[in-house]
Amino acid sequence: MKRTLCALALMGASLSSGAIAKTLIHAGELLAVPGQQPLSQQSIVVDDGRITQVTAGYIDAASLGDNVTVIDLKDKFVMPGLMDMHVHLQGELGPKNDSEALRMSSQLVQMLSQKHAMTTLMAGFTTVRDLGSSPQEMYALRDSINNGWVDGPRILAAGRVGITGGHADVSGVKPQLMEMMTSENVCDGPFDCRRATRNNIKYGADLIKITSTGGVLTDRATGTGQQMEADELKEVVIAAKRMGRKVASHAHHEDGIIAALEAGVDSIEHGSYTGPQAIKLFKKTGAYLVPTLLAGETVTIMAKESDVMSPAIKAKAIKVGGDMLKNFERVHKAGVKIAFGTDSGVGKHGTNAREAVLMEQAGMTPMQILVSATVSAADLIDMSDSLGTLEKGKHADLIALSTSPLEDISTLMDVPFVMKGGKVYKQQ
């Protein structure tokens, strides 16, 4: 009994020591609202994980009462935490993927995904959308982070819906394994896809991801054009929105992009061959493009410099990956709304900010890029009331940089300070 009481006392002490106290941050340069001009010599007050005050000048900690932690970022550029709208935290593309799929238990995959989540957070990305993982493991990681049991970025986790033989289905293994690994959320026909959508939501999906076209990493020579039919796409969107969920669509070629936008999706992932008709639909519907240029660069290099990929995948990787940057430049200039996303898991976790460098190469200004990774991303996930800017009442998710990214966007690739929900995770 005494041992039990001692253990409980120690546990209580440990929990209380992890409590987040009132914090005062002195920011040398502050981009509180991306899209607006940064301000000099600002103070941010954080209490219980939320911003309670943003004030000009360096206020005195004594004016806030006792037990105030002061963080001196007077020599730093401070801005909201970055947000990546397309990640896959449960793995990374590499030569051992086949053997790992056979050898790794779901529990070990869970531990690996938590490692990748922390790598992402330490790179300055405080919120992500995971758009396709083993669902219950990802929902558990999301909920564990939300409950404070483990650390990681804020996660919105998608449930996937795709057709038999399509990009969301199993490929590249023998028939017996396909039977074992095929998800119950693979569907055919509008009513079956309605069922699959509702089933995903039943088990915990924050949003639905569909695959309206083929994919580069599907190990079949089935191309990257439209695969899901219009009636299937519409049923998924209707079923999801009836139950308060948004829909993201993987789509490369314009036929599949158009079909997905006409069905009413909220975002197009990749959009590699977006053409004039699709651009008109983007602007009419208000859907976002999540470009994932980093994935295009990654698969192109891998296809050309290694033998990891099958011939079917390699041909698609060189073609699609090589075309993405030029197409994105045209789409951005046409005024399509952009939300930052990398497809990390194809590329290495923690290198997410490389996407920003590629976006600048494609013609976006540094400020436009920062808006895409904060304000626009928050809008896409309907969290503008709590994320995307550093204003009173919002989550204290912020990063600090040694150099202004408005002057050098590549500085995002080396983030020395990360705070999420008022808790400091990295301070160099």
One Martini backbone bead per residue (centre of mass of N, CA, C, O) as a GRO file, in nm:
protein
  428
    1MET     BB    1   0.058   0.062  -0.022
    2LYS     BB    2   0.299   0.254   0.006
    3ARG     BB    3   0.404   0.214  -0.282
    4THR     BB    4   0.152   0.321  -0.423
    5LEU     BB    5   0.154   0.607  -0.297
    6CYS     BB    6   0.435   0.684  -0.402
    7ALA     BB    7   0.374   0.649  -0.701
    8LEU     BB    8   0.144   0.858  -0.713
    9ALA     BB    9   0.311   1.098  -0.615
   10LEU     BB   10   0.519   1.093  -0.844
   11MET     BB   11   0.318   1.124  -1.074
   12GLY     BB   12   0.205   1.398  -0.983
   13ALA     BB   13   0.474   1.550  -0.996
   14SER     BB   14   0.526   1.501  -1.296
   15LEU     BB   15   0.270   1.637  -1.407
   16SER     BB   16   0.310   1.918  -1.274
   17SER     BB   17   0.595   1.978  -1.408
   18GLY     BB   18   0.446   1.984  -1.708
   19ALA     BB   19   0.323   2.238  -1.676
   20ILE     BB   20   0.199   2.536  -1.821
   21ALA     BB   21   0.314   2.837  -1.796
   22LYS     BB   22   0.355   3.151  -1.797
   23THR     BB   23   0.450   3.336  -2.098
   24LEU     BB   24   0.725   3.544  -2.219
   25ILE     BB   25   0.778   3.694  -2.541
   26HIS     BB   26   1.063   3.821  -2.711
   27ALA     BB   27   1.041   3.983  -3.029
   28GLY     BB   28   1.225   4.122  -3.274
   29GLU     BB   29   1.051   3.972  -3.504
   30LEU     BB   30   0.699   3.986  -3.619
   31LEU     BB   31   0.476   3.744  -3.781
   32ALA     BB   32   0.156   3.729  -3.698
   33VAL     BB   33   0.043   3.793  -4.008
   34PRO     BB   34   0.044   3.653  -4.281
   35GLY     BB   35   0.059   3.925  -4.530
   36GLN     BB   36   0.185   4.104  -4.331
   37GLN     BB   37   0.382   4.306  -4.170
   38PRO     BB   38   0.639   4.307  -3.983
   39LEU     BB   39   0.740   4.347  -3.641
   40SER     BB   40   0.901   4.521  -3.388
   41GLN     BB   41   0.929   4.469  -3.077
   42GLN     BB   42   0.767   4.211  -2.930
   43SER     BB   43   0.495   4.078  -2.727
   44ILE     BB   44   0.416   3.749  -2.588
   45VAL     BB   45   0.137   3.600  -2.428
   46VAL     BB   46   0.120   3.290  -2.240
   47ASP     BB   47  -0.173   3.083  -2.146
   48ASP     BB   48  -0.254   2.768  -2.150
   49GLY     BB   49  -0.153   2.759  -2.472
   50ARG     BB   50  -0.241   3.063  -2.510
   51ILE     BB   51  -0.298   3.366  -2.647
   52THR     BB   52  -0.337   3.689  -2.462
   53GLN     BB   53  -0.092   3.866  -2.593
   54VAL     BB   54  -0.006   4.147  -2.820
   55THR     BB   55   0.283   4.367  -2.791
   56ALA     BB   56   0.439   4.650  -2.798
   57GLY     BB   57   0.723   4.581  -2.693
   58TYR     BB   58   0.904   4.516  -2.385
   59ILE     BB   59   0.771   4.369  -2.138
   60ASP     BB   60   0.730   4.322  -1.802
   61ALA     BB   61   0.706   4.044  -1.612
   62ALA     BB   62   0.597   4.175  -1.343
   63SER     BB   63   0.315   4.263  -1.479
   64LEU     BB   64   0.214   3.936  -1.471
   65GLY     BB   65   0.345   3.832  -1.219
   66ASP     BB   66   0.403   3.528  -1.117
   67ASN     BB   67   0.558   3.274  -1.272
   68VAL     BB   68   0.734   3.382  -1.526
   69THR     BB   69   0.834   3.296  -1.843
   70VAL     BB   70   1.125   3.391  -2.025
   71ILE     BB   71   1.167   3.453  -2.381
   72ASP     BB   72   1.453   3.521  -2.580
   73LEU     BB   73   1.384   3.667  -2.926
   74LYS     BB   74   1.541   3.938  -3.019
   75ASP     BB   75   1.724   3.774  -3.258
   76LYS     BB   76   1.442   3.695  -3.397
   77PHE     BB   77   1.214   3.531  -3.614
   78VAL     BB   78   0.865   3.539  -3.570
   79MET     BB   79   0.616   3.272  -3.618
   80PRO     BB   80   0.410   3.063  -3.717
   81GLY     BB   81   0.349   2.758  -3.740
   82LEU     BB   82   0.383   2.512  -3.947
   83MET     BB   83   0.195   2.357  -4.231
   84ASP     BB   84   0.117   2.019  -4.340
   85MET     BB   85  -0.119   1.882  -4.589
   86HIS     BB   86   0.101   1.627  -4.671
   87VAL     BB   87   0.135   1.323  -4.506
   88HIS     BB   88   0.340   1.014  -4.407
   89LEU     BB   89   0.426   0.885  -4.093
   90GLN     BB   90   0.472   0.552  -4.134
   91GLY     BB   91   0.699   0.638  -4.356
   92GLU     BB   92   0.959   0.564  -4.612
   93LEU     BB   93   1.104   0.581  -4.901
   94GLY     BB   94   1.258   0.260  -4.996
   95PRO     BB   95   1.435  -0.047  -5.031
   96LYS     BB   96   1.267  -0.180  -4.757
   97ASN     BB   97   0.953  -0.178  -4.783
   98ASP     BB   98   0.874  -0.475  -4.834
   99SER     BB   99   1.004  -0.602  -4.577
  100GLU     BB  100   0.864  -0.417  -4.370
  101ALA     BB  101   0.569  -0.505  -4.434
  102LEU     BB  102   0.633  -0.807  -4.327
  103ARG     BB  103   0.788  -0.745  -4.035
  104MET     BB  104   0.615  -0.519  -3.924
  105SER     BB  105   0.440  -0.428  -3.678
  106SER     BB  106   0.193  -0.223  -3.576
  107GLN     BB  107   0.352  -0.129  -3.326
  108LEU     BB  108   0.612  -0.045  -3.477
  109VAL     BB  109   0.481   0.157  -3.664
  110GLN     BB  110   0.388   0.341  -3.438
  111MET     BB  111   0.672   0.419  -3.339
  112LEU     BB  112   0.769   0.534  -3.610
  113SER     BB  113   0.552   0.757  -3.638
  114GLN     BB  114   0.640   0.912  -3.383
  115LYS     BB  115   0.920   0.979  -3.486
  116HIS     BB  116   0.826   1.137  -3.738
  117ALA     BB  117   0.661   1.344  -3.583
  118MET     BB  118   0.901   1.470  -3.427
  119THR     BB  119   1.066   1.552  -3.671
  120THR     BB  120   0.850   1.748  -3.775
  121LEU     BB  121   0.832   1.933  -3.530
  122MET     BB  122   1.144   2.008  -3.523
  123ALA     BB  123   1.100   2.154  -3.819
  124GLY     BB  124   0.820   2.345  -3.754
  125PHE     BB  125   0.568   2.140  -3.761
  126THR     BB  126   0.256   2.168  -3.580
  127THR     BB  127   0.079   2.083  -3.840
  128VAL     BB  128  -0.105   1.798  -3.986
  129ARG     BB  129  -0.183   1.592  -4.270
  130ASP     BB  130  -0.279   1.260  -4.285
  131LEU     BB  131  -0.306   1.085  -4.621
  132GLY     BB  132  -0.224   0.775  -4.545
  133SER     BB  133  -0.284   0.515  -4.324
  134SER     BB  134  -0.307   0.319  -4.079
  135PRO     BB  135  -0.572   0.413  -3.913
  136GLN     BB  136  -0.568   0.329  -3.606
  137GLU     BB  137  -0.276   0.418  -3.556
  138MET     BB  138  -0.322   0.720  -3.632
  139TYR     BB  139  -0.550   0.783  -3.437
  140ALA     BB  140  -0.385   0.716  -3.184
  141LEU     BB  141  -0.171   0.931  -3.222
  142ARG     BB  142  -0.352   1.173  -3.228
  143ASP     BB  143  -0.485   1.123  -2.944
  144SER     BB  144  -0.224   1.116  -2.777
  145ILE     BB  145  -0.141   1.405  -2.837
  146ASN     BB  146  -0.406   1.545  -2.741
  147ASN     BB  147  -0.367   1.409  -2.439
  148GLY     BB  148  -0.042   1.417  -2.367
  149TRP     BB  149   0.120   1.133  -2.390
  150VAL     BB  150   0.251   1.249  -2.649
  151ASP     BB  151   0.459   1.380  -2.888
  152GLY     BB  152   0.355   1.624  -3.141
  153PRO     BB  153   0.180   1.706  -3.388
  154ARG     BB  154  -0.092   1.813  -3.517
  155ILE     BB  155  -0.354   1.582  -3.624
  156LEU     BB  156  -0.498   1.501  -3.938
  157ALA     BB  157  -0.688   1.211  -4.020
  158ALA     BB  158  -0.725   0.995  -4.285
  159GLY     BB  159  -0.953   0.838  -4.490
  160ARG     BB  160  -0.967   0.590  -4.739
  161VAL     BB  161  -1.078   0.602  -5.092
  162GLY     BB  162  -1.096   0.330  -5.332
  163ILE     BB  163  -1.045   0.137  -5.603
  164THR     BB  164  -1.015  -0.135  -5.768
  165GLY     BB  165  -0.677  -0.107  -5.871
  166GLY     BB  166  -0.598   0.147  -5.754
  167HIS     BB  167  -0.402   0.363  -5.573
  168ALA     BB  168  -0.539   0.255  -5.286
  169ASP     BB  169  -0.443  -0.012  -5.360
  170VAL     BB  170  -0.290  -0.298  -5.390
  171SER     BB  171   0.063  -0.350  -5.490
  172GLY     BB  172   0.334  -0.566  -5.584
  173VAL     BB  173   0.197  -0.845  -5.502
  174LYS     BB  174   0.080  -1.128  -5.431
  175PRO     BB  175  -0.238  -1.243  -5.427
  176GLN     BB  176  -0.247  -1.338  -5.128
  177LEU     BB  177  -0.163  -1.057  -5.015
  178MET     BB  178  -0.387  -0.888  -5.133
  179GLU     BB  179  -0.614  -1.022  -4.969
  180MET     BB  180  -0.493  -0.938  -4.687
  181MET     BB  181  -0.441  -0.606  -4.759
  182THR     BB  182  -0.717  -0.530  -4.826
  183SER     BB  183  -0.938  -0.289  -4.792
  184GLU     BB  184  -1.271  -0.212  -4.695
  185ASN     BB  185  -1.230   0.086  -4.856
  186VAL     BB  186  -1.262  -0.059  -5.106
  187CYS     BB  187  -1.441   0.030  -5.411
  188ASP     BB  188  -1.760  -0.008  -5.613
  189GLY     BB  189  -1.936   0.226  -5.679
  190PRO     BB  190  -2.134   0.456  -5.528
  191PHE     BB  191  -2.252   0.289  -5.281
  192ASP     BB  192  -1.985   0.165  -5.186
  193CYS     BB  193  -1.842   0.443  -5.143
  194ARG     BB  194  -2.036   0.537  -4.930
  195ARG     BB  195  -1.974   0.318  -4.726
  196ALA     BB  196  -1.667   0.373  -4.699
  197THR     BB  197  -1.696   0.658  -4.590
  198ARG     BB  198  -1.864   0.595  -4.337
  199ASN     BB  199  -1.661   0.396  -4.217
  200ASN     BB  200  -1.432   0.594  -4.168
  201ILE     BB  201  -1.590   0.780  -3.975
  202LYS     BB  202  -1.665   0.572  -3.762
  203TYR     BB  203  -1.334   0.518  -3.699
  204GLY     BB  204  -1.201   0.848  -3.712
  205ALA     BB  205  -1.212   1.041  -3.943
  206ASP     BB  206  -1.142   1.378  -4.036
  207LEU     BB  207  -1.109   1.279  -4.335
  208ILE     BB  208  -1.113   1.238  -4.693
  209LYS     BB  209  -0.938   1.022  -4.920
  210ILE     BB  210  -0.895   1.031  -5.266
  211THR     BB  211  -0.845   0.855  -5.602
  212SER     BB  212  -0.903   0.982  -5.913
  213THR     BB  213  -0.619   0.878  -5.984
  214GLY     BB  214  -0.343   0.772  -6.057
  215GLY     BB  215  -0.012   0.658  -5.950
  216VAL     BB  216   0.324   0.648  -5.924
  217LEU     BB  217   0.342   0.413  -5.674
  218THR     BB  218   0.198   0.223  -5.852
  219ASP     BB  219   0.253  -0.129  -5.943
  220ARG     BB  220   0.131  -0.018  -6.233
  221ALA     BB  221   0.044   0.027  -6.584
  222THR     BB  222  -0.217   0.271  -6.528
  223GLY     BB  223  -0.142   0.542  -6.483
  224THR     BB  224  -0.255   0.913  -6.421
  225GLY     BB  225  -0.544   0.898  -6.472
  226GLN     BB  226  -0.856   0.845  -6.457
  227GLN     BB  227  -1.056   0.617  -6.229
  228MET     BB  228  -1.274   0.748  -6.096
  229GLU     BB  229  -1.596   0.803  -6.104
  230ALA     BB  230  -1.825   1.047  -6.084
  231ASP     BB  231  -2.030   0.892  -5.899
  232GLU     BB  232  -1.824   0.814  -5.683
  233LEU     BB  233  -1.724   1.095  -5.605
  234LYS     BB  234  -1.998   1.219  -5.523
  235GLU     BB  235  -2.067   1.019  -5.295
  236VAL     BB  236  -1.832   1.083  -5.113
  237VAL     BB  237  -1.888   1.385  -5.072
  238ILE     BB  238  -2.172   1.364  -4.962
  239ALA     BB  239  -2.114   1.173  -4.722
  240ALA     BB  240  -1.902   1.352  -4.584
  241LYS     BB  241  -2.069   1.623  -4.555
  242ARG     BB  242  -2.301   1.504  -4.386
  243MET     BB  243  -2.050   1.440  -4.156
  244GLY     BB  244  -1.831   1.685  -4.151
  245ARG     BB  245  -1.637   1.624  -4.406
  246LYS     BB  246  -1.365   1.645  -4.586
  247VAL     BB  247  -1.206   1.644  -4.925
  248ALA     BB  248  -0.932   1.472  -5.068
  249SER     BB  249  -0.755   1.469  -5.393
  250HIS     BB  250  -0.592   1.264  -5.573
  251ALA     BB  251  -0.425   1.428  -5.866
  252HIS     BB  252  -0.291   1.459  -6.193
  253HIS     BB  253  -0.484   1.465  -6.420
  254GLU     BB  254  -0.729   1.660  -6.552
  255ASP     BB  255  -0.970   1.468  -6.554
  256GLY     BB  256  -0.955   1.406  -6.242
  257ILE     BB  257  -0.966   1.697  -6.144
  258ILE     BB  258  -1.238   1.773  -6.262
  259ALA     BB  259  -1.408   1.551  -6.130
  260ALA     BB  260  -1.344   1.634  -5.837
  261LEU     BB  261  -1.442   1.931  -5.851
  262GLU     BB  262  -1.733   1.863  -5.943
  263ALA     BB  263  -1.788   1.695  -5.673
  264GLY     BB  264  -1.652   1.889  -5.421
  265VAL     BB  265  -1.376   1.923  -5.337
  266ASP     BB  266  -1.124   2.086  -5.126
  267SER     BB  267  -0.874   1.920  -5.253
  268ILE     BB  268  -0.571   1.901  -5.446
  269GLU     BB  269  -0.333   1.653  -5.498
  270HIS     BB  270  -0.068   1.788  -5.693
  271GLY     BB  271  -0.174   1.870  -5.994
  272SER     BB  272   0.031   1.816  -6.241
  273TYR     BB  273  -0.210   1.867  -6.496
  274THR     BB  274  -0.320   2.148  -6.484
  275GLY     BB  275  -0.566   2.315  -6.659
  276PRO     BB  276  -0.783   2.549  -6.770
  277GLN     BB  277  -1.043   2.408  -6.666
  278ALA     BB  278  -0.942   2.355  -6.378
  279ILE     BB  279  -0.883   2.645  -6.300
  280LYS     BB  280  -1.176   2.740  -6.314
  281LEU     BB  281  -1.274   2.543  -6.091
  282PHE     BB  282  -1.104   2.637  -5.862
  283LYS     BB  283  -1.220   2.933  -5.862
  284LYS     BB  284  -1.519   2.853  -5.829
  285THR     BB  285  -1.491   2.658  -5.561
  286GLY     BB  286  -1.219   2.715  -5.370
  287ALA     BB  287  -1.008   2.522  -5.403
  288TYR     BB  288  -0.719   2.354  -5.321
  289LEU     BB  289  -0.371   2.337  -5.376
  290VAL     BB  290  -0.145   2.058  -5.318
  291PRO     BB  291   0.165   2.019  -5.467
  292THR     BB  292   0.419   1.833  -5.389
  293LEU     BB  293   0.721   1.893  -5.505
  294LEU     BB  294   0.903   1.709  -5.335
  295ALA     BB  295   0.804   1.442  -5.450
  296GLY     BB  296   0.888   1.494  -5.742
  297GLU     BB  297   1.189   1.521  -5.684
  298THR     BB  298   1.236   1.251  -5.542
  299VAL     BB  299   1.142   1.046  -5.768
  300THR     BB  300   1.330   1.144  -5.989
  301ILE     BB  301   1.599   1.082  -5.850
  302MET     BB  302   1.544   0.783  -5.784
  303ALA     BB  303   1.496   0.687  -6.079
  304LYS     BB  304   1.787   0.786  -6.188
  305GLU     BB  305   1.985   0.676  -5.918
  306SER     BB  306   1.816   0.400  -5.894
  307ASP     BB  307   1.675   0.047  -5.824
  308VAL     BB  308   1.402   0.057  -5.651
  309MET     BB  309   1.224   0.068  -5.896
  310SER     BB  310   1.004  -0.013  -6.104
  311PRO     BB  311   0.938   0.032  -6.429
  312ALA     BB  312   0.655   0.159  -6.388
  313ILE     BB  313   0.740   0.371  -6.177
  314LYS     BB  314   0.980   0.507  -6.317
  315ALA     BB  315   0.829   0.627  -6.559
  316LYS     BB  316   0.635   0.805  -6.392
  317ALA     BB  317   0.843   0.965  -6.224
  318ILE     BB  318   0.989   1.110  -6.456
  319LYS     BB  319   0.745   1.245  -6.581
  320VAL     BB  320   0.588   1.377  -6.343
  321GLY     BB  321   0.820   1.498  -6.172
  322GLY     BB  322   0.929   1.677  -6.418
  323ASP     BB  323   0.639   1.852  -6.449
  324MET     BB  324   0.545   1.998  -6.184
  325LEU     BB  325   0.687   2.276  -6.166
  326LYS     BB  326   0.587   2.407  -6.430
  327ASN     BB  327   0.283   2.378  -6.369
  328PHE     BB  328   0.274   2.535  -6.102
  329GLU     BB  329   0.352   2.808  -6.211
  330ARG     BB  330   0.093   2.843  -6.382
  331VAL     BB  331  -0.121   2.806  -6.157
  332HIS     BB  332  -0.036   3.030  -5.968
  333LYS     BB  333  -0.059   3.267  -6.178
  334ALA     BB  334  -0.382   3.210  -6.205
  335GLY     BB  335  -0.493   3.203  -5.880
  336VAL     BB  336  -0.464   2.960  -5.717
  337LYS     BB  337  -0.508   2.806  -5.432
  338ILE     BB  338  -0.257   2.759  -5.169
  339ALA     BB  339  -0.136   2.467  -4.993
  340PHE     BB  340   0.085   2.331  -4.796
  341GLY     BB  341   0.267   2.040  -4.938
  342THR     BB  342   0.481   1.724  -4.961
  343ASP     BB  343   0.464   1.403  -4.911
  344SER     BB  344   0.581   1.301  -4.668
  345GLY     BB  345   0.744   0.971  -4.717
  346VAL     BB  346   0.871   1.010  -4.978
  347GLY     BB  347   1.015   1.196  -4.835
  348LYS     BB  348   1.184   1.316  -4.579
  349HIS     BB  349   1.152   1.368  -4.270
  350GLY     BB  350   1.225   1.719  -4.199
  351THR     BB  351   1.226   1.834  -4.521
  352ASN     BB  352   0.966   2.009  -4.579
  353ALA     BB  353   1.099   2.301  -4.651
  354ARG     BB  354   1.181   2.238  -4.945
  355GLU     BB  355   0.915   2.325  -5.071
  356ALA     BB  356   0.969   2.632  -5.052
  357VAL     BB  357   1.201   2.642  -5.253
  358LEU     BB  358   1.035   2.532  -5.494
  359MET     BB  359   0.819   2.753  -5.494
  360GLU     BB  360   1.014   2.981  -5.559
  361GLN     BB  361   1.113   2.863  -5.831
  362ALA     BB  362   0.793   2.887  -5.933
  363GLY     BB  363   0.724   3.214  -5.828
  364MET     BB  364   0.697   3.249  -5.538
  365THR     BB  365   0.679   3.429  -5.271
  366PRO     BB  366   0.764   3.425  -4.951
  367MET     BB  367   0.488   3.524  -4.845
  368GLN     BB  368   0.311   3.323  -4.998
  369ILE     BB  369   0.434   3.075  -4.864
  370LEU     BB  370   0.364   3.146  -4.569
  371VAL     BB  371   0.061   3.153  -4.614
  372SER     BB  372   0.029   2.855  -4.711
  373ALA     BB  373   0.159   2.749  -4.413
  374THR     BB  374  -0.093   2.898  -4.252
  375VAL     BB  375  -0.357   3.049  -4.336
  376SER     BB  376  -0.444   2.846  -4.560
  377ALA     BB  377  -0.426   2.585  -4.397
  378ALA     BB  378  -0.633   2.668  -4.180
  379ASP     BB  379  -0.866   2.698  -4.381
  380LEU     BB  380  -0.876   2.409  -4.493
  381ILE     BB  381  -0.926   2.294  -4.175
  382ASP     BB  382  -1.108   2.490  -4.008
  383MET     BB  383  -0.870   2.673  -3.805
  384SER     BB  384  -0.865   3.000  -3.796
  385ASP     BB  385  -0.949   3.041  -3.484
  386SER     BB  386  -0.650   2.880  -3.383
  387LEU     BB  387  -0.478   2.917  -3.651
  388GLY     BB  388  -0.200   3.083  -3.853
  389THR     BB  389  -0.178   3.291  -3.612
  390LEU     BB  390  -0.068   3.560  -3.377
  391GLU     BB  391  -0.337   3.571  -3.162
  392LYS     BB  392  -0.577   3.620  -2.964
  393GLY     BB  393  -0.678   3.282  -2.862
  394LYS     BB  394  -0.454   3.123  -2.979
  395HIS     BB  395  -0.241   2.902  -3.042
  396ALA     BB  396   0.097   2.846  -2.925
  397ASP     BB  397   0.221   2.839  -3.240
  398LEU     BB  398   0.580   2.859  -3.285
  399ILE     BB  399   0.856   3.015  -3.451
  400ALA     BB  400   1.219   3.055  -3.483
  401LEU     BB  401   1.456   3.262  -3.664
  402SER     BB  402   1.767   3.384  -3.768
  403THR     BB  403   1.621   3.447  -4.041
  404SER     BB  404   1.446   3.592  -4.275
  405PRO     BB  405   1.226   3.443  -4.506
  406LEU     BB  406   1.185   3.707  -4.681
  407GLU     BB  407   1.501   3.686  -4.766
  408ASP     BB  408   1.529   3.355  -4.688
  409ILE     BB  409   1.360   3.063  -4.735
  410SER     BB  410   1.582   2.845  -4.640
  411THR     BB  411   1.561   2.899  -4.326
  412LEU     BB  412   1.330   2.679  -4.278
  413MET     BB  413   1.552   2.433  -4.265
  414ASP     BB  414   1.645   2.598  -3.982
  415VAL     BB  415   1.498   2.545  -3.672
  416PRO     BB  416   1.562   2.664  -3.336
  417PHE     BB  417   1.241   2.718  -3.268
  418VAL     BB  418   0.976   2.539  -3.079
  419MET     BB  419   0.619   2.588  -3.041
  420LYS     BB  420   0.344   2.404  -2.877
  421GLY     BB  421   0.098   2.496  -2.683
  422GLY     BB  422   0.334   2.654  -2.500
  423LYS     BB  423   0.554   2.439  -2.571
  424VAL     BB  424   0.887   2.365  -2.561
  425TYR     BB  425   1.085   2.166  -2.804
  426LYS     BB  426   1.291   2.397  -2.916
  427GLN     BB  427   1.631   2.530  -2.814
  428GLN     BB  428   1.935   2.692  -2.945
   0.00000   0.00000   0.00000
